[in-house]
Amino acid sequence: MKFEIDFTPQAEDDLIRLDKTIAQNILNKIDWLSHTEHYYVYNTSLLN
């Protein structure tokens, strides 16, 4: 199952301001999370 990720305009601006390598690592992780069926395990740690 794949989830759709929508970025807020502020999130897009923040990503643009980051070093390209760091921004790409973040996007890769978000993409990975959107494909995992156990997203809730990872999501919980992001919310705390």
N, C-alpha and C positions, 0 to 999 in steps of 0.2 A: 504494500500500500504506500502511495506517495502522497505527501501533504504539500499544499501550495503555500509558499512563503511570500507574504506581502511586506515590503519595506515602507516605513514612513518616510516622508521627505527628509526629516532630520537624520534618520538612519542612513539614507543614501548620502547625504552631505558628510556625515561622520566617516563613512567608508572611503569616500573620495579623498578626504584629508589624511588618511592613514598611508603609511608606506605601502607600496603596491604588493609586496610580498606578504605583509601582515594582513592586508585586506583580502588577498586571495586565500590565505589560510582560513580566515574567518568564513568566507563564502564557501570554501570546500567543506568545512565542518557543518555549516548550516545545511548545505546540500545533503551531506551524509545523514544528518538528523532527520531530514524530510523523507528519507527513504527507509529508515529503520522502523520496524514494526513495534519496537519497544521504546518508542520516543518518550513515553511518559516517565520512564526511569531516568532519562537524561534531563527531561524538562523539569522534573522536580528539583534537581540540584541547581538549575539555572534560576529558579524562582526564589530560592532562599538566599 
